[in-house]
Amino acid sequence: MQALQESFVTHHSQNGIASLSSRHTVDQTVDKLSALLSAKQVKLFALIDHSGEAERAGLFMRPTKLLIFGNPQAGTPVMVASPGAALDLPLKILVWERADGTVWVSYNDVGYFQHRHSLSPGLADNLAMVNTLAAMAVE
């Protein structure tokens, strides 16, 4: 398998990405997120296994999985107010492992999302569940 160079991007939200370190493996974190989504009756639209697809293509990638989820009652008003927000919705959480074995949960920072799409604070609150889900998943 061909190995590709890992590039570590900052884990601060100045680039619009917020990240938290997880105490669990990638699979355990994904399982925890899936259970949280189910308990909150939030639809999991897709789970993309980037590392699994890389392996099938003969490439090596550290464990990396993307959850795509949402709630039409929360997301639709955001997209009605700012149609371009549909480029960033449904919400996404990326669970990935660095070469040093640490696992990270990354997602679009709600403040950055609000600024990017010129959302009112009330509409931005519709997306704040991503913060809570990420925080709960890493514990």
N, CA, C and O atoms as a GROMACS GRO file, in nm:
protein
  556
    1MET      N    1   0.082  -0.118   0.000
    1MET     CA    2   0.000   0.000   0.000
    1MET      C    3   0.087   0.125   0.000
    1MET      O    4   0.191   0.129   0.066
    2GLN      N    5   0.045   0.222  -0.073
    2GLN     CA    6   0.119   0.348  -0.080
    2GLN      C    7   0.082   0.436   0.040
    2GLN      O    8  -0.036   0.459   0.067
    3ALA      N    9   0.182   0.484   0.112
    3ALA     CA   10   0.161   0.573   0.225
    3ALA      C   11   0.170   0.718   0.177
    3ALA      O   12   0.258   0.752   0.098
    4LEU      N   13   0.081   0.800   0.226
    4LEU     CA   14   0.081   0.941   0.191
    4LEU      C   15   0.123   1.023   0.312
    4LEU      O   16   0.098   0.982   0.425
    5GLN      N   17   0.186   1.136   0.291
    5GLN     CA   18   0.235   1.225   0.396
    5GLN      C   19   0.119   1.283   0.474
    5GLN      O   20   0.022   1.332   0.415
    6GLU      N   21   0.127   1.278   0.608
    6GLU     CA   22   0.024   1.340   0.692
    6GLU      C   23   0.061   1.486   0.715
    6GLU      O   24   0.175   1.518   0.748
    7SER      N   25  -0.036   1.572   0.699
    7SER     CA   26  -0.017   1.713   0.728
    7SER      C   27  -0.113   1.749   0.839
    7SER      O   28  -0.233   1.725   0.828
    8PHE      N   29  -0.062   1.804   0.947
    8PHE     CA   30  -0.145   1.836   1.062
    8PHE      C   31  -0.182   1.983   1.058
    8PHE      O   32  -0.096   2.070   1.065
    9VAL      N   33  -0.309   2.009   1.047
    9VAL     CA   34  -0.361   2.146   1.041
    9VAL      C   35  -0.393   2.189   1.184
    9VAL      O   36  -0.422   2.106   1.270
   10THR      N   37  -0.388   2.316   1.209
   10THR     CA   38  -0.416   2.369   1.342
   10THR      C   39  -0.554   2.326   1.392
   10THR      O   40  -0.646   2.306   1.313
   11HIS      N   41  -0.566   2.311   1.521
   11HIS     CA   42  -0.693   2.269   1.580
   11HIS      C   43  -0.760   2.383   1.653
   11HIS      O   44  -0.813   2.367   1.763
   12HIS      N   45  -0.757   2.497   1.590
   12HIS     CA   46  -0.825   2.613   1.642
   12HIS      C   47  -0.924   2.657   1.535
   12HIS      O   48  -0.908   2.625   1.418
   13SER      N   49  -1.025   2.729   1.578
   13SER     CA   50  -1.131   2.760   1.483
   13SER      C   51  -1.102   2.880   1.393
   13SER      O   52  -1.194   2.925   1.324
   14GLN      N   53  -0.979   2.933   1.389
   14GLN     CA   54  -0.952   3.045   1.299
   14GLN      C   55  -0.970   3.004   1.153
   14GLN      O   56  -0.994   3.089   1.067
   15ASN      N   57  -0.960   2.875   1.124
   15ASN     CA   58  -0.984   2.828   0.988
   15ASN      C   59  -1.124   2.770   0.974
   15ASN      O   60  -1.155   2.706   0.873
   16GLY      N   61  -1.208   2.791   1.074
   16GLY     CA   62  -1.346   2.744   1.068
   16GLY      C   63  -1.364   2.602   1.116
   16GLY      O   64  -1.476   2.550   1.116
   17ILE      N   65  -1.256   2.537   1.158
   17ILE     CA   66  -1.264   2.399   1.205
   17ILE      C   67  -1.233   2.395   1.354
   17ILE      O   68  -1.128   2.441   1.398
   18ALA      N   69  -1.325   2.340   1.429
   18ALA     CA   70  -1.303   2.317   1.572
   18ALA      C   71  -1.270   2.170   1.590
   18ALA      O   72  -1.328   2.084   1.523
   19SER      N   73  -1.176   2.140   1.680
   19SER     CA   74  -1.137   2.001   1.704
   19SER      C   75  -1.119   1.975   1.852
   19SER      O   76  -1.072   2.060   1.927
   20LEU      N   77  -1.158   1.855   1.891
   20LEU     CA   78  -1.143   1.809   2.028
   20LEU      C   79  -1.073   1.674   2.026
   20LEU      O   80  -1.096   1.592   1.937
   21SER      N   81  -0.988   1.652   2.124
   21SER     CA   82  -0.919   1.524   2.136
   21SER      C   83  -1.013   1.424   2.203
   21SER      O   84  -1.078   1.456   2.302
   22SER      N   85  -1.020   1.304   2.147
   22SER     CA   86  -1.107   1.200   2.202
   22SER      C   87  -1.028   1.105   2.290
   22SER      O   88  -0.910   1.082   2.267
   23ARG      N   89  -1.094   1.052   2.390
   23ARG     CA   90  -1.034   0.951   2.479
   23ARG      C   91  -1.049   0.811   2.422
   23ARG      O   92  -1.002   0.714   2.481
   24HIS      N   93  -1.114   0.799   2.309
   24HIS     CA   94  -1.151   0.670   2.253
   24HIS      C   95  -1.086   0.649   2.116
   24HIS      O   96  -1.029   0.741   2.059
   25THR      N   97  -1.097   0.527   2.065
   25THR     CA   98  -1.052   0.498   1.929
   25THR      C   99  -1.149   0.564   1.831
   25THR      O  100  -1.255   0.614   1.870
   26VAL      N  101  -1.112   0.564   1.705
   26VAL     CA  102  -1.200   0.619   1.602
   26VAL      C  103  -1.333   0.543   1.604
   26VAL      O  104  -1.440   0.605   1.608
   27ASP      N  105  -1.328   0.411   1.600
   27ASP     CA  106  -1.452   0.333   1.595
   27ASP      C  107  -1.538   0.352   1.719
   27ASP      O  108  -1.660   0.362   1.709
   28GLN      N  109  -1.475   0.359   1.837
   28GLN     CA  110  -1.552   0.382   1.959
   28GLN      C  111  -1.617   0.520   1.958
   28GLN      O  112  -1.731   0.535   2.001
   29THR      N  113  -1.544   0.619   1.910
   29THR     CA  114  -1.598   0.755   1.903
   29THR      C  115  -1.714   0.762   1.804
   29THR      O  116  -1.816   0.824   1.831
   30VAL      N  117  -1.698   0.696   1.689
   30VAL     CA  118  -1.807   0.692   1.590
   30VAL      C  119  -1.929   0.622   1.648
   30VAL      O  120  -2.042   0.669   1.630
   31ASP      N  121  -1.907   0.511   1.717
   31ASP     CA  122  -2.020   0.439   1.780
   31ASP      C  123  -2.091   0.527   1.882
   31ASP      O  124  -2.214   0.529   1.889
   32LYS      N  125  -2.013   0.600   1.960
   32LYS     CA  126  -2.071   0.689   2.061
   32LYS      C  127  -2.152   0.800   1.994
   32LYS      O  128  -2.263   0.831   2.037
   33LEU      N  129  -2.096   0.859   1.888
   33LEU     CA  130  -2.169   0.964   1.815
   33LEU      C  131  -2.298   0.909   1.754
   33LEU      O  132  -2.402   0.974   1.760
   34SER      N  133  -2.290   0.791   1.695
   34SER     CA  134  -2.410   0.730   1.635
   34SER      C  135  -2.518   0.708   1.739
   34SER      O  136  -2.636   0.734   1.713
   35ALA      N  137  -2.480   0.661   1.858
   35ALA     CA  138  -2.576   0.639   1.966
   35ALA      C  139  -2.636   0.771   2.013
   35ALA      O  140  -2.756   0.780   2.040
   36LEU      N  141  -2.552   0.875   2.024
   36LEU     CA  142  -2.602   1.006   2.065
   36LEU      C  143  -2.702   1.062   1.964
   36LEU      O  144  -2.806   1.116   2.002
   37LEU      N  145  -2.670   1.048   1.837
   37LEU     CA  146  -2.761   1.096   1.732
   37LEU      C  147  -2.894   1.023   1.740
   37LEU      O  148  -3.000   1.085   1.732
   38SER      N  149  -2.889   0.893   1.757
   38SER     CA  150  -3.010   0.813   1.766
   38SER      C  151  -3.093   0.854   1.888
   38SER      O  152  -3.215   0.869   1.878
   39ALA      N  153  -3.028   0.872   2.002
   39ALA     CA  154  -3.098   0.909   2.124
   39ALA      C  155  -3.165   1.046   2.111
   39ALA      O  156  -3.270   1.070   2.170
   40LYS      N  157  -3.103   1.135   2.034
   40LYS     CA  158  -3.157   1.270   2.016
   40LYS      C  159  -3.250   1.278   1.894
   40LYS      O  160  -3.299   1.385   1.858
   41GLN      N  161  -3.274   1.162   1.832
   41GLN     CA  162  -3.361   1.153   1.714
   41GLN      C  163  -3.314   1.244   1.602
   41GLN      O  164  -3.393   1.310   1.535
   42VAL      N  165  -3.182   1.247   1.583
   42VAL     CA  166  -3.120   1.320   1.473
   42VAL      C  167  -3.081   1.218   1.368
   42VAL      O  168  -3.019   1.116   1.399
   43LYS      N  169  -3.117   1.244   1.244
   43LYS     CA  170  -3.094   1.148   1.137
   43LYS      C  171  -2.946   1.144   1.096
   43LYS      O  172  -2.885   1.247   1.067
   44LEU      N  173  -2.891   1.023   1.095
   44LEU     CA  174  -2.758   1.000   1.041
   44LEU      C  175  -2.777   0.968   0.893
   44LEU      O  176  -2.824   0.859   0.858
   45PHE      N  177  -2.741   1.062   0.807
   45PHE     CA  178  -2.760   1.044   0.664
   45PHE      C  179  -2.657   0.952   0.603
   45PHE      O  180  -2.688   0.872   0.514
   46ALA      N  181  -2.533   0.962   0.652
   46ALA     CA  182  -2.426   0.880   0.594
   46ALA      C  183  -2.310   0.870   0.692
   46ALA      O  184  -2.286   0.959   0.772
   47LEU      N  185  -2.240   0.758   0.681
   47LEU     CA  186  -2.114   0.737   0.751
   47LEU      C  187  -2.014   0.698   0.644
   47LEU      O  188  -2.025   0.592   0.583
   48ILE      N  189  -1.918   0.785   0.620
   48ILE     CA  190  -1.819   0.763   0.514
   48ILE      C  191  -1.688   0.719   0.578
   48ILE      O  192  -1.632   0.790   0.662
   49ASP      N  193  -1.641   0.603   0.538
   49ASP     CA  194  -1.516   0.548   0.589
   49ASP      C  195  -1.405   0.582   0.489
   49ASP      O  196  -1.375   0.504   0.400
   50HIS      N  197  -1.346   0.701   0.506
   50HIS     CA  198  -1.242   0.746   0.414
   50HIS      C  199  -1.122   0.650   0.413
   50HIS      O  200  -1.070   0.617   0.307
   51SER      N  201  -1.080   0.606   0.531
   51SER     CA  202  -0.964   0.518   0.539
   51SER      C  203  -0.994   0.381   0.478
   51SER      O  204  -0.906   0.320   0.417
   52GLY      N  205  -1.115   0.334   0.495
   52GLY     CA  206  -1.154   0.207   0.433
   52GLY      C  207  -1.152   0.216   0.281
   52GLY      O  208  -1.109   0.123   0.213
   53GLU      N  209  -1.200   0.328   0.228
   53GLU     CA  210  -1.199   0.347   0.083
   53GLU      C  211  -1.056   0.360   0.032
   53GLU      O  212  -1.023   0.310  -0.075
   54ALA      N  213  -0.971   0.430   0.109
   54ALA     CA  214  -0.830   0.443   0.070
   54ALA      C  215  -0.766   0.305   0.064
   54ALA      O  216  -0.692   0.275  -0.030
   55GLU      N  217  -0.793   0.221   0.164
   55GLU     CA  218  -0.737   0.086   0.166
   55GLU      C  219  -0.781   0.006   0.044
   55GLU      O  220  -0.702  -0.066  -0.016
   56ARG      N  221  -0.909   0.019   0.007
   56ARG     CA  222  -0.959  -0.052  -0.111
   56ARG      C  223  -0.892  -0.004  -0.240
   56ARG      O  224  -0.888  -0.076  -0.340
   57ALA      N  225  -0.839   0.119  -0.237
   57ALA     CA  226  -0.768   0.174  -0.353
   57ALA      C  227  -0.618   0.146  -0.346
   57ALA      O  228  -0.542   0.193  -0.430
   58GLY      N  229  -0.576   0.070  -0.244
   58GLY     CA  230  -0.435   0.037  -0.231
   58GLY      C  231  -0.352   0.145  -0.163
   58GLY      O  232  -0.230   0.146  -0.176
   59LEU      N  233  -0.418   0.235  -0.092
   59LEU     CA  234  -0.349   0.344  -0.022
   59LEU      C  235  -0.366   0.329   0.128
   59LEU      O  236  -0.462   0.268   0.176
   60PHE      N  237  -0.272   0.383   0.202
   60PHE     CA  238  -0.282   0.381   0.348
   60PHE      C  239  -0.327   0.517   0.398
   60PHE      O  240  -0.277   0.621   0.355
   61MET      N  241  -0.423   0.514   0.488
   61MET     CA  242  -0.472   0.636   0.554
   61MET      C  243  -0.504   0.596   0.697
   61MET      O  244  -0.566   0.492   0.719
   62ARG      N  245  -0.464   0.678   0.794
   62ARG     CA  246  -0.500   0.651   0.932
   62ARG      C  247  -0.653   0.643   0.942
   62ARG      O  248  -0.722   0.700   0.857
   63PRO      N  249  -0.708   0.574   1.042
   63PRO     CA  250  -0.854   0.564   1.055
   63PRO      C  251  -0.919   0.703   1.050
   63PRO      O  252  -0.886   0.792   1.128
   64THR      N  253  -1.010   0.719   0.957
   64THR     CA  254  -1.077   0.847   0.932
   64THR      C  255  -1.219   0.821   0.885
   64THR      O  256  -1.240   0.759   0.780
   65LYS      N  257  -1.317   0.869   0.963
   65LYS     CA  258  -1.458   0.847   0.928
   65LYS      C  259  -1.536   0.978   0.945
   65LYS      O  260  -1.512   1.055   1.037
   66LEU      N  261  -1.629   0.999   0.854
   66LEU     CA  262  -1.709   1.121   0.852
   66LEU      C  263  -1.856   1.085   0.872
   66LEU      O  264  -1.912   1.003   0.800
   67LEU      N  265  -1.918   1.148   0.972
   67LEU     CA  266  -2.061   1.131   0.996
   67LEU      C  267  -2.132   1.254   0.940
   67LEU      O  268  -2.092   1.367   0.968
   68ILE      N  269  -2.237   1.231   0.861
   68ILE     CA  270  -2.317   1.339   0.804
   68ILE      C  271  -2.457   1.323   0.863
   68ILE      O  272  -2.521   1.219   0.846
   69PHE      N  273  -2.505   1.427   0.931
   69PHE     CA  274  -2.630   1.414   1.006
   69PHE      C  275  -2.704   1.546   1.011
   69PHE      O  276  -2.648   1.651   0.982
   70GLY      N  277  -2.830   1.539   1.049
   70GLY     CA  278  -2.905   1.663   1.063
   70GLY      C  279  -3.048   1.641   1.102
   70GLY      O  280  -3.095   1.529   1.121
   71ASN      N  281  -3.116   1.753   1.114
   71ASN     CA  282  -3.256   1.757   1.152
   71ASN      C  283  -3.320   1.864   1.064
   71ASN      O  284  -3.286   1.982   1.075
   72PRO      N  285  -3.413   1.826   0.977
   72PRO     CA  286  -3.475   1.925   0.887
   72PRO      C  287  -3.537   2.045   0.960
   72PRO      O  288  -3.538   2.156   0.907
   73GLN      N  289  -3.590   2.023   1.082
   73GLN     CA  290  -3.650   2.135   1.156
   73GLN      C  291  -3.544   2.238   1.192
   73GLN      O  292  -3.576   2.357   1.204
   74ALA      N  293  -3.421   2.196   1.211
   74ALA     CA  294  -3.314   2.290   1.246
   74ALA      C  295  -3.244   2.345   1.122
   74ALA      O  296  -3.217   2.465   1.115
   75GLY      N  297  -3.216   2.260   1.024
   75GLY     CA  298  -3.139   2.301   0.908
   75GLY      C  299  -3.216   2.376   0.801
   75GLY      O  300  -3.160   2.464   0.736
   76THR      N  301  -3.341   2.342   0.782
   76THR     CA  302  -3.419   2.406   0.675
   76THR      C  303  -3.429   2.558   0.693
   76THR      O  304  -3.407   2.630   0.596
   77PRO      N  305  -3.462   2.609   0.813
   77PRO     CA  306  -3.468   2.755   0.827
   77PRO      C  307  -3.334   2.823   0.796
   77PRO      O  308  -3.331   2.935   0.744
   78VAL      N  309  -3.224   2.756   0.827
   78VAL     CA  310  -3.092   2.810   0.797
   78VAL      C  311  -3.074   2.821   0.646
   78VAL      O  312  -3.027   2.924   0.595
   79MET      N  313  -3.111   2.715   0.574
   79MET     CA  314  -3.095   2.716   0.427
   79MET      C  315  -3.193   2.809   0.359
   79MET      O  316  -3.161   2.864   0.253
   80VAL      N  317  -3.311   2.828   0.416
   80VAL     CA  318  -3.406   2.924   0.360
   80VAL      C  319  -3.350   3.066   0.374
   80VAL      O  320  -3.359   3.147   0.281
   81ALA      N  321  -3.291   3.096   0.490
   81ALA     CA  322  -3.235   3.229   0.513
   81ALA      C  323  -3.109   3.254   0.432
   81ALA      O  324  -3.084   3.366   0.388
   82SER      N  325  -3.031   3.149   0.411
   82SER     CA  326  -2.906   3.161   0.338
   82SER      C  327  -2.885   3.035   0.255
   82SER      O  328  -2.824   2.939   0.302
   83PRO      N  329  -2.937   3.034   0.129
   83PRO     CA  330  -2.930   2.914   0.047
   83PRO      C  331  -2.790   2.854   0.033
   83PRO      O  332  -2.776   2.733   0.018
   84GLY      N  333  -2.686   2.937   0.037
   84GLY     CA  334  -2.550   2.886   0.027
   84GLY      C  335  -2.510   2.797   0.143
   84GLY      O  336  -2.414   2.721   0.133
   85ALA      N  337  -2.584   2.805   0.254
   85ALA     CA  338  -2.557   2.719   0.369
   85ALA      C  339  -2.576   2.572   0.334
   85ALA      O  340  -2.524   2.483   0.402
   86ALA      N  341  -2.651   2.546   0.228
   86ALA     CA  342  -2.672   2.407   0.185
   86ALA      C  343  -2.541   2.342   0.140
   86ALA      O  344  -2.532   2.220   0.133
   87LEU      N  345  -2.439   2.423   0.111
   87LEU     CA  346  -2.307   2.367   0.080
   87LEU      C  347  -2.245   2.304   0.204
   87LEU      O  348  -2.166   2.210   0.192
   88ASP      N  349  -2.278   2.355   0.322
   88ASP     CA  350  -2.220   2.307   0.448
   88ASP      C  351  -2.314   2.218   0.530
   88ASP      O  352  -2.273   2.159   0.630
   89LEU      N  353  -2.438   2.209   0.488
   89LEU     CA  354  -2.535   2.125   0.558
   89LEU      C  355  -2.569   2.005   0.471
   89LEU      O  356  -2.563   2.016   0.348
   90PRO      N  357  -2.603   1.892   0.529
   90PRO     CA  358  -2.619   1.866   0.670
   90PRO      C  359  -2.488   1.880   0.745
   90PRO      O  360  -2.380   1.890   0.686
   91LEU      N  361  -2.501   1.882   0.878
   91LEU     CA  362  -2.383   1.894   0.964
   91LEU      C  363  -2.293   1.772   0.947
   91LEU      O  364  -2.337   1.665   0.906
   92LYS      N  365  -2.166   1.791   0.980
   92LYS     CA  366  -2.068   1.684   0.965
   92LYS      C  367  -1.975   1.684   1.086
   92LYS      O  368  -1.942   1.789   1.140
   93ILE      N  369  -1.935   1.565   1.125
   93ILE     CA  370  -1.829   1.549   1.225
   93ILE      C  371  -1.731   1.448   1.168
   93ILE      O  372  -1.768   1.338   1.128
   94LEU      N  373  -1.605   1.487   1.166
   94LEU     CA  374  -1.497   1.401   1.120
   94LEU      C  375  -1.426   1.342   1.241
   94LEU      O  376  -1.386   1.416   1.332
   95VAL      N  377  -1.409   1.210   1.243
   95VAL     CA  378  -1.336   1.142   1.350
   95VAL      C  379  -1.214   1.081   1.284
   95VAL      O  380  -1.226   1.001   1.191
   96TRP      N  381  -1.097   1.119   1.333
   96TRP     CA  382  -0.975   1.078   1.265
   96TRP      C  383  -0.861   1.057   1.363
   96TRP      O  384  -0.861   1.110   1.474
   97GLU      N  385  -0.763   0.978   1.318
   97GLU     CA  386  -0.649   0.945   1.402
   97GLU      C  387  -0.521   1.000   1.340
   97GLU      O  388  -0.495   0.984   1.221
   98ARG      N  389  -0.441   1.066   1.425
   98ARG     CA  390  -0.310   1.116   1.383
   98ARG      C  391  -0.209   1.002   1.387
   98ARG      O  392  -0.236   0.896   1.443
   99ALA      N  393  -0.093   1.024   1.327
   99ALA     CA  394   0.013   0.924   1.325
   99ALA      C  395   0.061   0.888   1.466
   99ALA      O  396   0.111   0.778   1.488
  100ASP      N  397   0.044   0.981   1.562
  100ASP     CA  398   0.086   0.952   1.699
  100ASP      C  399  -0.019   0.872   1.777
  100ASP      O  400  -0.001   0.844   1.895
  101GLY      N  401  -0.129   0.837   1.710
  101GLY     CA  402  -0.233   0.756   1.772
  101GLY      C  403  -0.344   0.834   1.840
  101GLY      O  404  -0.443   0.775   1.882
  102THR      N  405  -0.329   0.966   1.851
  102THR     CA  406  -0.436   1.045   1.912
  102THR      C  407  -0.554   1.053   1.816
  102THR      O  408  -0.537   1.059   1.694
  103VAL      N  409  -0.672   1.054   1.873
  103VAL     CA  410  -0.795   1.060   1.794
  103VAL      C  411  -0.858   1.197   1.814
  103VAL      O  412  -0.864   1.249   1.925
  104TRP      N  413  -0.904   1.254   1.705
  104TRP     CA  414  -0.962   1.387   1.705
  104TRP      C  415  -1.103   1.385   1.646
  104TRP      O  416  -1.135   1.305   1.559
  105VAL      N  417  -1.186   1.475   1.698
  105VAL     CA  418  -1.321   1.498   1.647
  105VAL      C  419  -1.321   1.641   1.595
  105VAL      O  420  -1.299   1.735   1.672
  106SER      N  421  -1.344   1.658   1.466
  106SER     CA  422  -1.341   1.791   1.403
  106SER      C  423  -1.475   1.821   1.338
  106SER      O  424  -1.543   1.732   1.288
  107TYR      N  425  -1.511   1.949   1.340
  107TYR     CA  426  -1.639   1.991   1.284
  107TYR      C  427  -1.632   2.140   1.252
  107TYR      O  428  -1.543   2.211   1.298
  108ASN      N  429  -1.727   2.187   1.172
  108ASN     CA  430  -1.733   2.329   1.139
  108ASN      C  431  -1.774   2.409   1.263
  108ASN      O  432  -1.877   2.382   1.324
  109ASP      N  433  -1.691   2.506   1.299
  109ASP     CA  434  -1.719   2.593   1.412
  109ASP      C  435  -1.847   2.672   1.384
  109ASP      O  436  -1.862   2.731   1.277
  110VAL      N  437  -1.939   2.671   1.479
  110VAL     CA  438  -2.069   2.736   1.458
  110VAL      C  439  -2.054   2.886   1.436
  110VAL      O  440  -2.124   2.943   1.352
  111GLY      N  441  -1.964   2.952   1.509
  111GLY     CA  442  -1.942   3.095   1.488
  111GLY      C  443  -1.891   3.127   1.349
  111GLY      O  444  -1.934   3.224   1.286
  112TYR      N  445  -1.800   3.044   1.302
  112TYR     CA  446  -1.747   3.061   1.167
  112TYR      C  447  -1.859   3.039   1.064
  112TYR      O  448  -1.871   3.114   0.967
  113PHE      N  449  -1.939   2.935   1.087
  113PHE     CA  450  -2.053   2.904   0.999
  113PHE      C  451  -2.149   3.024   0.997
  113PHE      O  452  -2.196   3.064   0.891
  114GLN      N  453  -2.177   3.080   1.114
  114GLN     CA  454  -2.266   3.195   1.125
  114GLN      C  455  -2.212   3.311   1.044
  114GLN      O  456  -2.286   3.375   0.969
  115HIS      N  457  -2.084   3.340   1.059
  115HIS     CA  458  -2.021   3.449   0.985
  115HIS      C  459  -2.021   3.421   0.835
  115HIS      O  460  -2.055   3.508   0.755
  116ARG      N  461  -1.981   3.299   0.798
  116ARG     CA  462  -1.971   3.263   0.656
  116ARG      C  463  -2.104   3.281   0.583
  116ARG      O  464  -2.106   3.323   0.467
  117HIS      N  465  -2.214   3.249   0.651
  117HIS     CA  466  -2.344   3.253   0.585
  117HIS      C  467  -2.432   3.369   0.633
  117HIS      O  468  -2.551   3.372   0.603
  118SER      N  469  -2.374   3.463   0.706
  118SER     CA  470  -2.445   3.582   0.756
  118SER      C  471  -2.575   3.545   0.827
  118SER      O  472  -2.681   3.601   0.798
  119LEU      N  473  -2.566   3.452   0.920
  119LEU     CA  474  -2.684   3.405   0.993
  119LEU      C  475  -2.707   3.489   1.118
  119LEU      O  476  -2.612   3.537   1.180
  120SER      N  477  -2.832   3.505   1.153
  120SER     CA  478  -2.864   3.569   1.280
  120SER      C  479  -2.824   3.474   1.393
  120SER      O  480  -2.815   3.353   1.372
  121PRO      N  481  -2.800   3.528   1.512
  121PRO     CA  482  -2.765   3.440   1.625
  121PRO      C  483  -2.870   3.332   1.650
  121PRO      O  484  -2.835   3.219   1.685
  122GLY      N  485  -2.996   3.365   1.632
  122GLY     CA  486  -3.102   3.266   1.652
  122GLY      C  487  -3.091   3.149   1.556
  122GLY      O  488  -3.110   3.034   1.594
  123LEU      N  489  -3.061   3.178   1.430
  123LEU     CA  490  -3.046   3.070   1.332
  123LEU      C  491  -2.918   2.990   1.358
  123LEU      O  492  -2.916   2.868   1.340
  124ALA      N  493  -2.814   3.057   1.400
  124ALA     CA  494  -2.690   2.985   1.432
  124ALA      C  495  -2.713   2.888   1.547
  124ALA      O  496  -2.652   2.782   1.553
  125ASP      N  497  -2.801   2.925   1.639
  125ASP     CA  498  -2.834   2.836   1.751
  125ASP      C  499  -2.891   2.703   1.702
  125ASP      O  500  -2.878   2.602   1.770
  126ASN      N  501  -2.953   2.704   1.585
  126ASN     CA  502  -3.008   2.580   1.528
  126ASN      C  503  -2.899   2.477   1.502
  126ASN      O  504  -2.926   2.357   1.495
  127LEU      N  505  -2.775   2.523   1.488
  127LEU     CA  506  -2.664   2.434   1.454
  127LEU      C  507  -2.576   2.400   1.574
  127LEU      O  508  -2.483   2.320   1.562
  128ALA      N  509  -2.603   2.461   1.688
  128ALA     CA  510  -2.517   2.448   1.805
  128ALA      C  511  -2.510   2.306   1.860
  128ALA      O  512  -2.421   2.274   1.939
  129MET      N  513  -2.602   2.220   1.820
  129MET     CA  514  -2.598   2.082   1.870
  129MET      C  515  -2.468   2.012   1.833
  129MET      O  516  -2.428   1.917   1.900
  130VAL      N  517  -2.402   2.058   1.727
  130VAL     CA  518  -2.278   1.994   1.687
  130VAL      C  519  -2.172   2.009   1.797
  130VAL      O  520  -2.091   1.918   1.818
  131ASN      N  521  -2.172   2.122   1.866
  131ASN     CA  522  -2.078   2.142   1.977
  131ASN      C  523  -2.102   2.042   2.088
  131ASN      O  524  -2.009   1.980   2.139
  132THR      N  525  -2.228   2.026   2.125
  132THR     CA  526  -2.266   1.934   2.232
  132THR      C  527  -2.234   1.791   2.196
  132THR      O  528  -2.179   1.716   2.276
  133LEU      N  529  -2.270   1.752   2.074
  133LEU     CA  530  -2.243   1.614   2.030
  133LEU      C  531  -2.094   1.583   2.032
  133LEU      O  532  -2.052   1.477   2.080
  134ALA      N  533  -2.014   1.675   1.980
  134ALA     CA  534  -1.869   1.653   1.977
  134ALA      C  535  -1.814   1.640   2.118
  134ALA      O  536  -1.734   1.550   2.146
  135ALA      N  537  -1.855   1.729   2.207
  135ALA     CA  538  -1.806   1.726   2.345
  135ALA      C  539  -1.846   1.597   2.415
  135ALA      O  540  -1.765   1.540   2.490
  136MET      N  541  -1.966   1.550   2.394
  136MET     CA  542  -2.011   1.426   2.457
  136MET      C  543  -1.939   1.304   2.400
  136MET      O  544  -1.912   1.208   2.472
  137ALA      N  545  -1.907   1.308   2.273
  137ALA     CA  546  -1.845   1.194   2.208
  137ALA      C  547  -1.702   1.170   2.254
  137ALA      O  548  -1.656   1.056   2.255
  138VAL      N  549  -1.632   1.275   2.291
  138VAL     CA  550  -1.490   1.259   2.328
  138VAL      C  551  -1.470   1.220   2.474
  138VAL      O  552  -1.360   1.181   2.513
  139GLU      N  553  -1.575   1.232   2.555
  139GLU     CA  554  -1.566   1.197   2.698
  139GLU      C  555  -1.572   1.048   2.721
  139GLU      O  556  -1.565   1.003   2.836
   0.00000   0.00000   0.00000
